[in-house]
Amino acid sequence: MPPEAQPVSDSTSQRPGGARSPVRRWMLRVLLAAGLLLVGYHAWLFAQVWWLRGHNPSTTAFMEQGLDRLQDRSPQARLQHRWIPYEQVSVHLKRAVVAAEDQKFLDHEGFDLEEMEKAYELNKRRGRVRRGASTISQQLAKNLFLSARRSYVRKAEEAVITGMIELLLSKRRILEIYLNVIEWGNGVYGADAAARHYFGTSAASLDAEQSARLAAMIPNPRFYDRRGVTPYLERRTAILLGQMEYVRVP
């Protein structure tokens, strides 16, 4: 008499971890969706930087954040900002800004590795961030698309966008946009608004000392807008006046 038939086992349900396979599939789908979103976001950023080759930005992430800050106190507040072509910015201001913020601007490809190493060593000795090493291109990336909040994620995004900016835009165009969008006071953005706000003149008419003072204000513009001229600002202005004549600009 033939032996009794044995039930056929379900190898799928019996193998270790088989019950978790739907969870794994769900996780893979989530990771795939996240990857596609990340690729799409960076494709959008690339397109935005490409657009800047021939178009001027009407606003930036920093300008929008600045306007929100002003309107929290006064809903009717408006930014002081007026775009001007590169040719209408005083050469003194161009030289002063490059002297103050990025003296190797024409030589690097977006990152000054030597300055980054010096800043790292200084900050390590002090136990906190006391010195930055952001180039003009890095600052522009942050101003256009990001926030002032410090984090490793934001720095990574800044690095990616900086690479796009250096790839797609000329040094002249980078400096033109930078001079037109950076913050120079509480609600004051761009060289022409700064010149009129502090000196009652146009950006084209700024002399060397006025330009050096504006450049010296860049790291902390709202502070100097409130406090006016300080001993440190005077010293920094004098240093920049001595450096400006040796700086090359596009």
C-alpha positions in Angstrom: 0.0 0.0 0.0 1.5 3.4 -1.0 2.6 5.6 1.8 0.3 8.4 2.7 1.0 11.6 0.6 2.8 14.3 2.5 1.5 17.8 2.3 3.6 20.1 -0.1 5.3 22.8 1.9 5.1 26.4 0.8 8.8 27.3 0.5 8.0 31.0 0.1 6.1 31.3 3.4 8.6 29.0 5.2 11.9 30.7 4.3 13.4 33.0 6.9 12.3 36.6 6.4 9.6 35.7 3.9 7.0 37.4 6.0 9.0 40.7 5.8 9.1 40.8 2.0 6.2 43.2 1.6 7.9 45.6 4.0 11.1 45.3 2.0 9.2 46.0 -1.2 7.6 49.0 0.4 10.9 50.4 1.6 12.4 49.9 -1.8 9.5 51.9 -3.3 10.0 54.7 -0.8 13.7 54.8 -1.5 13.1 54.9 -5.2 10.5 57.7 -4.9 12.9 59.6 -2.7 15.7 59.2 -5.2 13.5 60.3 -8.1 12.4 63.4 -6.1 16.1 64.2 -5.3 17.0 63.9 -9.0 14.0 66.0 -10.0 14.9 68.7 -7.5 18.4 69.0 -8.7 17.3 69.0 -12.3 15.0 71.9 -11.4 18.0 73.7 -9.7 20.1 73.1 -12.8 17.4 74.6 -15.0 17.1 77.6 -12.6 20.9 78.3 -12.8 20.8 77.9 -16.6 18.0 80.4 -16.8 20.2 82.9 -15.0 22.6 83.0 -17.9 20.3 85.4 -19.7 17.7 86.5 -17.1 18.0 88.5 -13.9 16.4 87.1 -10.7 13.6 89.3 -9.4 14.0 87.8 -5.9 16.0 85.3 -4.0 15.5 82.9 -1.1 17.3 85.4 1.3 15.3 88.3 0.0 12.0 86.4 0.6 13.2 85.5 4.1 14.2 89.1 4.7 10.8 90.4 3.6 9.0 87.9 5.8 11.1 89.2 8.8 10.2 92.8 8.0 6.5 92.1 7.5 6.3 90.3 10.8 6.8 93.7 12.4 5.2 95.9 9.7 2.9 94.2 7.2 3.3 97.0 4.7 7.1 96.8 4.7 8.9 96.5 1.3 12.5 95.7 0.4 14.9 98.3 -1.0 16.2 96.7 -4.2 16.9 97.8 -7.8 18.7 95.7 -10.3 21.5 97.5 -12.3 23.8 96.1 -15.0 27.4 95.2 -14.2 28.7 98.2 -16.1 26.7 100.6 -13.7 28.5 99.3 -10.6 31.6 101.3 -9.6 34.8 99.4 -10.3 35.8 100.5 -6.8 33.0 98.4 -5.3 33.8 95.4 -7.5 37.4 95.4 -6.3 36.4 96.1 -2.7 33.9 93.2 -2.6 36.3 90.7 -4.2 39.1 91.9 -1.8 36.8 91.5 1.2 35.1 88.2 0.3 37.1 86.2 -2.2 40.5 87.4 -3.4 41.0 84.2 -5.5 37.7 84.6 -7.2 39.1 84.5 -10.7 41.4 81.6 -10.0 39.3 78.9 -8.3 36.3 76.9 -9.6 33.9 77.7 -6.8 35.9 76.5 -3.7 39.0 77.9 -2.1 40.5 74.8 -0.5 43.4 76.6 1.1 41.1 79.0 2.9 38.8 76.2 3.9 41.7 74.4 5.5 42.8 77.5 7.4 39.2 78.1 8.6 38.9 74.5 9.8 42.1 74.7 11.8 41.2 78.0 13.4 37.7 76.9 14.3 39.1 73.6 15.7 41.5 75.5 17.9 38.8 77.9 19.1 36.2 75.1 19.6 33.5 76.9 17.6 33.0 78.5 14.2 34.8 81.8 14.2 35.9 82.0 10.6 34.2 81.0 7.3 35.8 80.3 4.0 32.8 80.7 1.6 33.7 82.0 -1.8 31.5 84.5 -3.7 30.1 81.6 -5.7 29.1 79.7 -2.6 27.6 82.8 -1.0 25.6 83.3 -4.2 24.3 79.7 -4.2 23.1 80.2 -0.6 21.5 83.5 -1.2 19.6 82.4 -4.3 18.2 79.1 -3.2 18.9 78.3 0.5 18.6 79.6 4.0 21.0 81.0 6.6 20.5 78.0 8.8 23.7 76.0 9.3 23.6 72.3 8.8 25.6 69.6 7.0 22.6 69.1 4.6 22.6 72.8 3.7 26.3 72.8 3.1 26.0 69.8 0.9 23.2 71.5 -1.1 25.3 74.7 -1.3 28.3 72.7 -2.7 26.1 71.1 -5.4 24.6 74.5 -6.5 28.0 76.1 -6.4 29.2 73.5 -8.9 26.3 74.3 -11.2 26.9 78.1 -10.9 30.6 77.7 -11.8 29.7 75.3 -14.7 27.0 77.4 -16.3 27.8 81.1 -15.5 30.8 83.2 -16.3 32.8 84.9 -13.5 31.5 88.3 -14.7 27.9 87.1 -14.5 28.4 85.5 -11.1 29.8 88.8 -9.7 27.0 90.8 -11.4 24.3 88.7 -9.8 26.1 88.7 -6.4 26.4 92.5 -6.3 22.7 92.8 -7.1 21.2 90.4 -4.6 23.3 90.3 -1.4 22.0 91.9 1.8 23.4 95.3 2.8 21.1 96.2 5.6 17.7 95.6 7.1 15.7 95.2 4.0 18.4 96.6 1.8 19.5 94.3 -1.1 22.0 95.0 -3.9 24.6 97.5 -4.6 22.4 100.3 -5.9 20.0 100.2 -2.9 23.0 100.1 -0.6 24.7 103.1 -2.2 21.5 105.1 -2.0 20.7 103.9 1.6 24.1 104.8 3.1 25.5 107.5 0.9 22.6 109.0 -1.1 24.3 108.2 -4.4 24.2 105.6 -7.1 26.3 102.5 -7.2 28.1 103.9 -10.3 29.2 107.0 -8.3 30.7 105.2 -5.3 34.3 106.2 -4.5 37.0 104.0 -3.1 36.4 104.7 0.5 32.6 104.3 0.3 33.1 101.0 -1.6 35.5 99.7 1.0 33.1 100.5 3.8 30.2 98.7 2.0 32.4 95.7 1.4 33.4 95.6 5.0 29.8 95.5 6.1 28.9 92.3 4.1 29.5 89.8 6.9 27.0 91.5 9.3 25.0 94.2 7.4 22.0 94.5 9.7 24.3 95.1 12.6 26.0 98.0 10.9 22.7 99.3 9.6 21.6 99.6 13.2 24.9 100.7 14.9 26.5 102.7 12.2 30.3 103.0 11.9 32.3 101.2 14.6 36.0 101.1 15.3 36.2 97.6 13.8 34.4 98.8 10.6 36.8 101.7 10.3 39.9 99.4 10.6 38.4 96.9 8.2 37.7 99.7 5.7 41.2 100.9 5.9 42.6 97.4 5.3 40.4 96.9 2.2 41.4 100.3 0.8 45.0 99.0 0.8 44.1 95.8 -0.9 41.7 96.9 -3.5 44.3 98.2 -6.0 45.8 94.7 -6.3 42.6 92.9 -6.9 41.6 91.7 -10.3 37.9 91.7 -11.3 36.2 90.3 -14.4 
